[in-house]
Amino acid sequence: MAREMGPVLKRCRSLGIEPSVIGIDKKSNRANPRAGKKVSEYGMQLREKQKAKFIYGVLEKPFRNNFDKAKKMKNGTTGENLMILLETRLDNVIFRLGFARTRQEARQIVDHKHVLVNGKCVNIPSYTVKAGDAIAISEKAKNKAGQRFKDILEATSGRAVPGWLTADAENLTGSVNEYPTRDQIDVPVNEVLIVELYSK
């Protein structure tokens, strides 16, 4: 499956993102060579789109599909709806529940058929969860990769689970209480600039 590869900390620096946003507990001491340089309006819009794509691990075509879907939704603004669609991806939900250290690891866990949604195996990272969905790591995965999940839970124990989700770390289960609001999505992206970019 296609995905963006490259030095993560370098990419964080160039986009002005703290590594903790993507679940990495490291800091780069290097300065961003572009810092302080004047950026055009188009450059700012493009950077916000690149930020969102990088944080959620989404390539251009599926990102554009999400934008088109957000535009057709009747309630809310296109930008907010786009962020909600990205936030309710199954791989992101696994990351938010603390069952993966990074969204990339969450994607791998979903790909490997370790995740159940309402009791059924779902191996599509972009699957959109709904309010009321029950999420669980399968018993087979817990038995086969028990130590891995213990290590993950130890690494993510200090991470806050957003209010729209409920997590049971001991049993590796969770639930979607409701759809998130934009206020509950702590991602440093200005979605208005993304809408402006695609509206040209």
Secondary structure, DSSP 8 states (H G I E B T S, - for coil): -----S-HHHHHHHHT--GGGGT------S--TTTT----HHHHHHHHHHHHHHHHT--HHHHHHHHHHHHH-SSS-HHHHHHHHHHTBHHHHHHHTTSSSSHHHHHHHHHTT-EEETTEE---TT-B--TT-EEEE-HHHHHHSHHHHHHHHHHHTTS---TTEEEETTTTEEEE-S---GGG------HHHHHHHHT-
